Amino acid sequence: MILYLFVIFSGCGTIFSFNKPDPELSPKLTPTKKSILEKLSFLPFIKSKTPTVSSQAKIELLQKLGEYENIVNDHVGFDNKEKKGVDDSQNNTTRKKFTGFLMKKNDKETIEDKIAEITIIRGLTARYETWSVQWYETADLVGNDLSLIEINELQKEIKRISKKL
């Protein structure tokens, strides 16, 4: 009976001992945060995160990811420009329905515009290809120097950038 009461009142995450470990507090915490953490230290999920020091390998890969983000931003900007042009043409078609045959507007793109778009797309493709080769080379060189935490942080950064597409 006493064992059951002890388990109920102690909670699932605690060990059967009366000595509580001291919470690790960061020296940069404000006094109010310190007092809150000290008063709530019996809860298993209250922990203070200390900033981690990045290794040189992680910094190199983050620089490569910065280059990738610039390429993705250019790609998204190009796509948005294209969609804006489509929206303008849709507005023109609705306007044509109302005005009918009174106003005739020529919305055709010139060959020079198409050639410029093709060169932009080729440039983006070339940038993606050169970046991927550099990324794999850098990742192979510094991959063994990364910790699991750094790998998780890099994966989160890659997911954040990929969501832009």
C-alpha positions as protocol buffer text, in pm:
chain_id: "A"
residue {
  index: 1
  type: MET
  ca { x: 0 y: 0 z: 0 }
}
residue {
  index: 2
  type: ILE
  ca { x: 281 y: 240 z: 91 }
}
residue {
  index: 3
  type: LEU
  ca { x: 459 y: 154 z: -232 }
}
residue {
  index: 4
  type: TYR
  ca { x: 149 y: 243 z: -437 }
}
residue {
  index: 5
  type: LEU
  ca { x: 108 y: 576 z: -256 }
}
residue {
  index: 6
  type: PHE
  ca { x: 474 y: 655 z: -306 }
}
residue {
  index: 7
  type: VAL
  ca { x: 450 y: 585 z: -680 }
}
residue {
  index: 8
  type: ILE
  ca { x: 133 y: 795 z: -713 }
}
residue {
  index: 9
  type: PHE
  ca { x: 274 y: 1097 z: -533 }
}
residue {
  index: 10
  type: SER
  ca { x: 625 y: 1080 z: -676 }
}
residue {
  index: 11
  type: GLY
  ca { x: 520 y: 1073 z: -1043 }
}
residue {
  index: 12
  type: CYS
  ca { x: 633 y: 862 z: -1334 }
}
residue {
  index: 13
  type: GLY
  ca { x: 959 y: 1040 z: -1414 }
}
residue {
  index: 14
  type: THR
  ca { x: 1121 y: 1039 z: -1071 }
}
residue {
  index: 15
  type: ILE
  ca { x: 1346 y: 780 z: -914 }
}
residue {
  index: 16
  type: PHE
  ca { x: 1270 y: 624 z: -576 }
}
residue {
  index: 17
  type: SER
  ca { x: 1503 y: 848 z: -381 }
}
residue {
  index: 18
  type: PHE
  ca { x: 1451 y: 1150 z: -165 }
}
residue {
  index: 19
  type: ASN
  ca { x: 1758 y: 1340 z: -292 }
}
residue {
  index: 20
  type: LYS
  ca { x: 1667 y: 1566 z: -582 }
}
residue {
  index: 21
  type: PRO
  ca { x: 1943 y: 1663 z: -823 }
}
residue {
  index: 22
  type: ASP
  ca { x: 2023 y: 2031 z: -835 }
}
residue {
  index: 23
  type: PRO
  ca { x: 1895 y: 2198 z: -1152 }
}
residue {
  index: 24
  type: GLU
  ca { x: 2161 y: 2327 z: -1384 }
}
residue {
  index: 25
  type: LEU
  ca { x: 2111 y: 2701 z: -1414 }
}
residue {
  index: 26
  type: SER
  ca { x: 2275 y: 2918 z: -1671 }
}
residue {
  index: 27
  type: PRO
  ca { x: 2460 y: 3219 z: -1526 }
}
residue {
  index: 28
  type: LYS
  ca { x: 2296 y: 3447 z: -1785 }
}
residue {
  index: 29
  type: LEU
  ca { x: 1943 y: 3399 z: -1648 }
}
residue {
  index: 30
  type: THR
  ca { x: 1758 y: 3690 z: -1496 }
}
residue {
  index: 31
  type: PRO
  ca { x: 1671 y: 3667 z: -1126 }
}
residue {
  index: 32
  type: THR
  ca { x: 1302 y: 3613 z: -1202 }
}
residue {
  index: 33
  type: LYS
  ca { x: 1376 y: 3324 z: -1437 }
}
residue {
  index: 34
  type: LYS
  ca { x: 1612 y: 3173 z: -1181 }
}
residue {
  index: 35
  type: SER
  ca { x: 1348 y: 3187 z: -909 }
}
residue {
  index: 36
  type: ILE
  ca { x: 1086 y: 3032 z: -1136 }
}
residue {
  index: 37
  type: LEU
  ca { x: 1321 y: 2751 z: -1237 }
}
residue {
  index: 38
  type: GLU
  ca { x: 1419 y: 2687 z: -875 }
}
residue {
  index: 39
  type: LYS
  ca { x: 1055 y: 2670 z: -764 }
}
residue {
  index: 40
  type: LEU
  ca { x: 955 y: 2446 z: -1054 }
}
residue {
  index: 41
  type: SER
  ca { x: 1265 y: 2226 z: -1041 }
}
residue {
  index: 42
  type: PHE
  ca { x: 1061 y: 1927 z: -927 }
}
residue {
  index: 43
  type: LEU
  ca { x: 907 y: 1906 z: -1275 }
}
residue {
  index: 44
  type: PRO
  ca { x: 1109 y: 1680 z: -1505 }
}
residue {
  index: 45
  type: PHE
  ca { x: 1069 y: 1897 z: -1817 }
}
residue {
  index: 46
  type: ILE
  ca { x: 1201 y: 2225 z: -1673 }
}
residue {
  index: 47
  type: LYS
  ca { x: 1555 y: 2257 z: -1804 }
}
residue {
  index: 48
  type: SER
  ca { x: 1766 y: 2552 z: -1894 }
}
residue {
  index: 49
  type: LYS
  ca { x: 1927 y: 2531 z: -2237 }
}
residue {
  index: 50
  type: THR
  ca { x: 2280 y: 2652 z: -2267 }
}
residue {
  index: 51
  type: PRO
  ca { x: 2398 y: 2768 z: -2608 }
}
residue {
  index: 52
  type: THR
  ca { x: 2623 y: 2519 z: -2782 }
}
residue {
  index: 53
  type: VAL
  ca { x: 2953 y: 2608 z: -2942 }
}
residue {
  index: 54
  type: SER
  ca { x: 2953 y: 2536 z: -3314 }
}
residue {
  index: 55
  type: SER
  ca { x: 3238 y: 2339 z: -3461 }
}
residue {
  index: 56
  type: GLN
  ca { x: 3431 y: 2451 z: -3767 }
}
residue {
  index: 57
  type: ALA
  ca { x: 3270 y: 2172 z: -3970 }
}
residue {
  index: 58
  type: LYS
  ca { x: 2921 y: 2297 z: -3889 }
}
residue {
  index: 59
  type: ILE
  ca { x: 3018 y: 2654 z: -3976 }
}
residue {
  index: 60
  type: GLU
  ca { x: 3148 y: 2542 z: -4317 }
}
residue {
  index: 61
  type: LEU
  ca { x: 2828 y: 2352 z: -4391 }
}
residue {
  index: 62
  type: LEU
  ca { x: 2614 y: 2645 z: -4276 }
}
residue {
  index: 63
  type: GLN
  ca { x: 2803 y: 2869 z: -4520 }
}
residue {
  index: 64
  type: LYS
  ca { x: 2723 y: 2624 z: -4801 }
}
residue {
  index: 65
  type: LEU
  ca { x: 2359 y: 2622 z: -4689 }
}
residue {
  index: 66
  type: GLY
  ca { x: 2364 y: 3002 z: -4704 }
}
residue {
  index: 67
  type: GLU
  ca { x: 2466 y: 2978 z: -5070 }
}
residue {
  index: 68
  type: TYR
  ca { x: 2184 y: 2728 z: -5127 }
}
residue {
  index: 69
  type: GLU
  ca { x: 1936 y: 2963 z: -4961 }
}
residue {
  index: 70
  type: ASN
  ca { x: 2044 y: 3244 z: -5196 }
}
residue {
  index: 71
  type: ILE
  ca { x: 1983 y: 3015 z: -5495 }
}
residue {
  index: 72
  type: VAL
  ca { x: 1641 y: 2915 z: -5359 }
}
residue {
  index: 73
  type: ASN
  ca { x: 1550 y: 3280 z: -5297 }
}
residue {
  index: 74
  type: ASP
  ca { x: 1638 y: 3364 z: -5658 }
}
residue {
  index: 75
  type: HIS
  ca { x: 1432 y: 3066 z: -5775 }
}
residue {
  index: 76
  type: VAL
  ca { x: 1131 y: 3169 z: -5566 }
}
residue {
  index: 77
  type: GLY
  ca { x: 1165 y: 3528 z: -5685 }
}
residue {
  index: 78
  type: PHE
  ca { x: 1164 y: 3411 z: -6047 }
}
residue {
  index: 79
  type: ASP
  ca { x: 858 y: 3191 z: -5985 }
}
residue {
  index: 80
  type: ASN
  ca { x: 674 y: 3477 z: -5815 }
}
residue {
  index: 81
  type: LYS
  ca { x: 751 y: 3704 z: -6109 }
}
residue {
  index: 82
  type: GLU
  ca { x: 610 y: 3440 z: -6344 }
}
residue {
  index: 83
  type: LYS
  ca { x: 295 y: 3396 z: -6133 }
}
residue {
  index: 84
  type: LYS
  ca { x: 245 y: 3770 z: -6121 }
}
residue {
  index: 85
  type: GLY
  ca { x: 252 y: 3775 z: -6500 }
}
residue {
  index: 86
  type: VAL
  ca { x: -8 y: 3496 z: -6509 }
}
residue {
  index: 87
  type: ASP
  ca { x: -232 y: 3689 z: -6269 }
}
residue {
  index: 88
  type: ASP
  ca { x: -207 y: 3997 z: -6489 }
}
residue {
  index: 89
  type: SER
  ca { x: -310 y: 3796 z: -6793 }
}
residue {
  index: 90
  type: GLN
  ca { x: -607 y: 3652 z: -6600 }
}
residue {
  index: 91
  type: ASN
  ca { x: -717 y: 4004 z: -6509 }
}
residue {
  index: 92
  type: ASN
  ca { x: -686 y: 4100 z: -6874 }
}
residue {
  index: 93
  type: THR
  ca { x: -911 y: 3811 z: -6981 }
}
residue {
  index: 94
  type: THR
  ca { x: -1182 y: 3917 z: -6736 }
}
residue {
  index: 95
  type: ARG
  ca { x: -1147 y: 4274 z: -6858 }
}
residue {
  index: 96
  type: LYS
  ca { x: -1182 y: 4153 z: -7216 }
}
residue {
  index: 97
  type: LYS
  ca { x: -1505 y: 3977 z: -7129 }
}
residue {
  index: 98
  type: PHE
  ca { x: -1655 y: 4303 z: -7009 }
}
residue {
  index: 99
  type: THR
  ca { x: -1524 y: 4529 z: -7282 }
}
residue {
  index: 100
  type: GLY
  ca { x: -1576 y: 4278 z: -7557 }
}
residue {
  index: 101
  type: PHE
  ca { x: -1467 y: 4375 z: -7899 }
}
residue {
  index: 102
  type: LEU
  ca { x: -1424 y: 4746 z: -7823 }
}
residue {
  index: 103
  type: MET
  ca { x: -1073 y: 4714 z: -7684 }
}
residue {
  index: 104
  type: LYS
  ca { x: -826 y: 4474 z: -7835 }
}
residue {
  index: 105
  type: LYS
  ca { x: -495 y: 4438 z: -7650 }
}
residue {
  index: 106
  type: ASN
  ca { x: -197 y: 4235 z: -7763 }
}
residue {
  index: 107
  type: ASP
  ca { x: -55 y: 4036 z: -7465 }
}
residue {
  index: 108
  type: LYS
  ca { x: 193 y: 3822 z: -7654 }
}
residue {
  index: 109
  type: GLU
  ca { x: 545 y: 3792 z: -7519 }
}
residue {
  index: 110
  type: THR
  ca { x: 831 y: 3855 z: -7753 }
}
residue {
  index: 111
  type: ILE
  ca { x: 1095 y: 3603 z: -7842 }
}
residue {
  index: 112
  type: GLU
  ca { x: 1354 y: 3810 z: -7654 }
}
residue {
  index: 113
  type: ASP
  ca { x: 1149 y: 3776 z: -7333 }
}
residue {
  index: 114
  type: LYS
  ca { x: 1133 y: 3399 z: -7374 }
}
residue {
  index: 115
  type: ILE
  ca { x: 1507 y: 3380 z: -7443 }
}
residue {
  index: 116
  type: ALA
  ca { x: 1576 y: 3588 z: -7131 }
}
residue {
  index: 117
  type: GLU
  ca { x: 1360 y: 3352 z: -6922 }
}
residue {
  index: 118
  type: ILE
  ca { x: 1539 y: 3049 z: -7065 }
}
residue {
  index: 119
  type: THR
  ca { x: 1881 y: 3196 z: -6979 }
}
residue {
  index: 120
  type: ILE
  ca { x: 1761 y: 3271 z: -6624 }
}
residue {
  index: 121
  type: ILE
  ca { x: 1638 y: 2912 z: -6587 }
}
residue {
  index: 122
  type: ARG
  ca { x: 1966 y: 2775 z: -6726 }
}
residue {
  index: 123
  type: GLY
  ca { x: 2161 y: 2995 z: -6485 }
}
residue {
  index: 124
  type: LEU
  ca { x: 1956 y: 2871 z: -6188 }
}
residue {
  index: 125
  type: THR
  ca { x: 2004 y: 2510 z: -6300 }
}
residue {
  index: 126
  type: ALA
  ca { x: 2381 y: 2558 z: -6332 }
}
residue {
  index: 127
  type: ARG
  ca { x: 2395 y: 2718 z: -5986 }
}
residue {
  index: 128
  type: TYR
  ca { x: 2200 y: 2425 z: -5836 }
}
residue {
  index: 129
  type: GLU
  ca { x: 2432 y: 2173 z: -6003 }
}
residue {
  index: 130
  type: THR
  ca { x: 2756 y: 2341 z: -5895 }
}
residue {
  index: 131
  type: TRP
  ca { x: 2625 y: 2391 z: -5542 }
}
residue {
  index: 132
  type: SER
  ca { x: 2526 y: 2024 z: -5507 }
}
residue {
  index: 133
  type: VAL
  ca { x: 2873 y: 1907 z: -5613 }
}
residue {
  index: 134
  type: GLN
  ca { x: 3038 y: 2146 z: -5366 }
}
residue {
  index: 135
  type: TRP
  ca { x: 2794 y: 2043 z: -5091 }
}
residue {
  index: 136
  type: TYR
  ca { x: 2871 y: 1672 z: -5132 }
}
residue {
  index: 137
  type: GLU
  ca { x: 3246 y: 1737 z: -5134 }
}
residue {
  index: 138
  type: THR
  ca { x: 3228 y: 1952 z: -4821 }
}
residue {
  index: 139
  type: ALA
  ca { x: 2993 y: 1709 z: -4644 }
}
residue {
  index: 140
  type: ASP
  ca { x: 3226 y: 1418 z: -4720 }
}
residue {
  index: 141
  type: LEU
  ca { x: 3528 y: 1608 z: -4588 }
}
residue {
  index: 142
  type: VAL
  ca { x: 3378 y: 1734 z: -4262 }
}
residue {
  index: 143
  type: GLY
  ca { x: 3101 y: 1480 z: -4205 }
}
residue {
  index: 144
  type: ASN
  ca { x: 3293 y: 1278 z: -3947 }
}
residue {
  index: 145
  type: ASP
  ca { x: 3366 y: 1588 z: -3737 }
}
residue {
  index: 146
  type: LEU
  ca { x: 2997 y: 1663 z: -3670 }
}
residue {
  index: 147
  type: SER
  ca { x: 2810 y: 1563 z: -3358 }
}
residue {
  index: 148
  type: LEU
  ca { x: 2455 y: 1428 z: -3367 }
}
residue {
  index: 149
  type: ILE
  ca { x: 2318 y: 1756 z: -3233 }
}
residue {
  index: 150
  type: GLU
  ca { x: 2490 y: 1950 z: -3511 }
}
residue {
  index: 151
  type: ILE
  ca { x: 2357 y: 1708 z: -3771 }
}
residue {
  index: 152
  type: ASN
  ca { x: 2004 y: 1759 z: -3638 }
}
residue {
  index: 153
  type: GLU
  ca { x: 2047 y: 2137 z: -3650 }
}
residue {
  index: 154
  type: LEU
  ca { x: 2170 y: 2116 z: -4010 }
}
residue {
  index: 155
  type: GLN
  ca { x: 1872 y: 1897 z: -4103 }
}
residue {
  index: 156
  type: LYS
  ca { x: 1634 y: 2152 z: -3951 }
}
residue {
  index: 157
  type: GLU
  ca { x: 1803 y: 2428 z: -4150 }
}
residue {
  index: 158
  type: ILE
  ca { x: 1773 y: 2226 z: -4472 }
}
residue {
  index: 159
  type: LYS
  ca { x: 1403 y: 2166 z: -4405 }
}
residue {
  index: 160
  type: ARG
  ca { x: 1348 y: 2537 z: -4337 }
}
residue {
  index: 161
  type: ILE
  ca { x: 1509 y: 2631 z: -4667 }
}
residue {
  index: 162
  type: SER
  ca { x: 1326 y: 2357 z: -4859 }
}
residue {
  index: 163
  type: LYS
  ca { x: 989 y: 2483 z: -4737 }
}
residue {
  index: 164
  type: LYS
  ca { x: 1045 y: 2798 z: -4942 }
}
residue {
  index: 165
  type: LEU
  ca { x: 1018 y: 2600 z: -5264 }
}
